[in-house]
């Protein structure tokens, strides 16, 4: 028997029909956030209903559905508490989906759901606890204990991106200053490099012969990293600060949580050794009292939350 799983992102949703851990069908649809939170909710429900109908054609009605949502999510009640990206507040998504689908539905935070996926089928399946840290447009974390995420007392667990790593530093969208996310997320790496290079484009010799000024307003994070390795002074500055602040935050998390390993996912993890090697050195330097936990890449990539949602759907079907 199958389950349906949907990972809702800020711009798109990934959906899948999964049976026994095998993906039978996948689809991606726009989130439609530009049309408002009500339209987003309707889009999620429509997507889930369509997947249910297609699952039935593949061998019977699905057992349950799992939905991974961004923002602050109350996993226990299945409520989308708040998302600045989507604009919703206190939406009873689980109740709405259960009424629409006529199935048991699990609703959970997208990063915690990704941690469930990595615990069941990825880089955390052979350990009882680990810290899952996807680094993409933003940065968050999930503390996994015996295969399950710890949501915290008020569902705010894991907001590592808003640890202040540079007091009185750059302003963050959250209202604080110097948050990790403003320095080390993929979006911030691109933004900071683009902002720094504009005033010096006309400076003679600033780029050198091997690193000409790029055209266009934005340079993706992966290109910034490549430029840093090739000797671009501004790219090196941005990438070094991203690594330093990320190491600061992970050292703090290590001393407080003592995870057996730190699983790093998200788009920035695709940098591979260019991320993991210098980050491991910096993390060790910040932990003189103890050995650092190993840093390992996530194995499920951008599909972690979809697989995690399927695991949570199976749990919902069994309860």
HELIX and SHEET records of a PDB file:
HELIX    1   1 UNK A   33  UNK A   35  5                                   3    
HELIX    2   2 UNK A   37  UNK A   57  1                                  21    
HELIX    3   3 UNK A   93  UNK A  101  1                                   9    
HELIX    4   4 UNK A  110  UNK A  121  1                                  12    
HELIX    5   5 UNK A  160  UNK A  162  5                                   3    
HELIX    6   6 UNK A  181  UNK A  184  1                                   4    
HELIX    7   7 UNK A  186  UNK A  198  1                                  13    
HELIX    8   8 UNK A  221  UNK A  229  1                                   9    
HELIX    9   9 UNK A  233  UNK A  257  1                                  25    
HELIX   10  10 UNK A  267  UNK A  271  5                                   5    
HELIX   11  11 UNK A  273  UNK A  285  1                                  13    
HELIX   12  12 UNK A  301  UNK A  303  5                                   3    
HELIX   13  13 UNK A  304  UNK A  318  1                                  15    
SHEET    1   A 5 UNK A  22  UNK A  30  0                                        
SHEET    2   A 5 UNK A  12  UNK A  19 -1                                        
SHEET    3   A 5 UNK A   3  UNK A   8 -1                                        
SHEET    4   A 5 UNK A  64  UNK A  69  1                                        
SHEET    5   A 5 UNK A 104  UNK A 109  1                                        
SHEET    1   B 3 UNK A  72  UNK A  74  0                                        
SHEET    2   B 3 UNK A  79  UNK A  82 -1                                        
SHEET    3   B 3 UNK A  89  UNK A  91 -1                                        
SHEET    1   C 5 UNK A 148  UNK A 149  0                                        
SHEET    2   C 5 UNK A 142  UNK A 145 -1                                        
SHEET    3   C 5 UNK A 129  UNK A 134 -1                                        
SHEET    4   C 5 UNK A 261  UNK A 265  1                                        
SHEET    5   C 5 UNK A 294  UNK A 297  1                                        
END                                                                             
